[in-house]
Amino acid sequence: MKVVPFLRVFFIVVLVSMLSVTIWASMQGALWKVPREVATHPWFIATLFDAYWGFLTFYCWVFYLERSLPARMLWLVAILLLGNIAMAVYALIRLIRLPADATMETLLMKRA
């Protein structure tokens, strides 16, 4: 199985679903109006920790790949503010630049 076409579809699905659910949630109510009982619930806090550690783990790969400090900082801010939306966009940018028969190594490793 060719991995690049599969991953392109996968990250398009991630991006579309995240944009859809984010738009839907925004139309239901503002993020800053989350009830105190929810925002202080242990599972809400644990989920936030889990998400942000995942974002920072993904960012380690971005930091490795990006050569310039401005690009590194821009992607850090984007990932921390937009989460999986920014991560899907970053992955799609990488995947679009690769030929369909590229290997995982080509995707994951820094270009010479």
N, C-alpha and C positions, 0 to 999 in steps of 0.2 A: 504494500500500500504506500502510495506517495503521501508523505507527511505534510508537505506545504499546502496542497489544496485542502486537505482535511482541516488543518489549523486555521486557514483563511476562513473557512465556513464556520468553524467553532468560534473564532473571535468576532465574526460578524454577528452570530447569534448572541454572544455575550453582550456586545455593544448595543444591539437593537433591544434586547430584553432589559438591560439596565436603563437605557434611555426611556423605554416605555414605562417601567415601574417607577422611575424617578418622576417622570411627568405626571403619571397617575397619582402618586403620593403627594406631589406638590399641589395638585388640584383638590386634594382631600383636606389639606391643612398645612400650615407653615411648620417647618422643622423646629423652629424655636418655640412652638406652642405644644411641644410634647409634654404631657402631664408629668408632674413631679414624681408621682408613684412609678411611672414607667422609667423616667430618666435616672432614678436612684435604685431601680431594681437590680439585684446582683447579676441576673442573667443579661440584662441590657448592658451593664458595665463590662461583663466578661466578653460579650459579643463585640463590643467596641475594641477592647484590647486585642481580641483575636483578629479582627479586620485590620487594624492598624499595624500589627506585627506582620501580617500577611503583606500589606502594602509595602512596608519597609523591606521585607525579604525580597519582593519583586524588584524594588528600587536598587538593591545591591547589584542585580544583573544589569539594570539600566546604567548605574554608575560605572560599572566595568566596561560597558559598551561605548558609552558616550565619551568623547575626547575633550570637549570644551567645558569649562566651569559654567558658563551661562546655560548651556544645554542641560547639564546635570542639575542645576538649580531649578530651571524651568520645569523639568520632569518631576523633580521632588515635590514642588508646590502643586503641580497638576495632580500627581498621584495622591497626595495627602488631602487635597480638596475634592477631587472627583472620584477617587478610588478606582473601582473596576472599569469605569468608563475610560479614564485616562490609560489604564493598563491595557485595555483592549485596543485603543487607538495606537498605542506604542507598538504592540505586537503586530497589528495590521500593517503599520508603516514598514516594519522590518520584513514581514512576510510578502508584501507587495513588491519589494525590491529584489526578492529572490526568484530564481527560476523554479518552476513547478517540481523539478526533479532534485532540488537541493536537499542536502542531508540535514539532520538535526544539528550536527556539529556546526555546519555553516550558519544555521540560524542562531545558535547559542554563543558562538565564539566571536571574538573581536576580529575585524578585518585587519590584515597586515598593512 
